[in-house]
């Protein structure tokens, strides 16, 4: 079943809204990445203090800092990807809807685990989870206060924006928009 074309060459409201939500998610992810970058030095110093005071932890002092910075860079890359997808959706690029679904479905768990679960899943792999308590003591700003509240809120808004954009791209009017991008009427 296809939706009637409201006006040839005109972007359906669902597609415009989905693109806006993708641009919004991009901005939210970029802000989270910038916030993390602003705390990189403090996190690195805390990781060093923790590893030096806990010789039983089998991860070197550089591990925690490298993983923290990798997650920060991945956040900024994800922000650029969602901005590009927002532009591609706006233009009705043939593969934009599918690529948005792939990226969105991959990003939602990453956003949850990074912003809502404080990155514990990648900072403390395997048996290193026993280090989580000590790092919480040295980095309390990750678990309470304005930094925690802001990143948690931005994470929830990012997940909601991505879920809403993905839902809007399923609507029949969006399907018609992307079929025109492929040259199918």
Secondary structure, 3 states (H helix, E strand, C coil): CCCCCCCCCCCCHHHHHHHHHHHHHHHHHHHHHHHHHHCHHHHHHHHHHHHHHCCCCCCCHHHHHHHHHHHHHHHHHHHHHHHHHHHHHHHCCCCHHHHHHHHHHHHHHHHHHHHHCCCHHHHCCHHHHHHHHHHHHHCHHHCCHHHHHHHHHHHHHHHHHHHHHHHHCCCHHHHHHHHHHCCCC
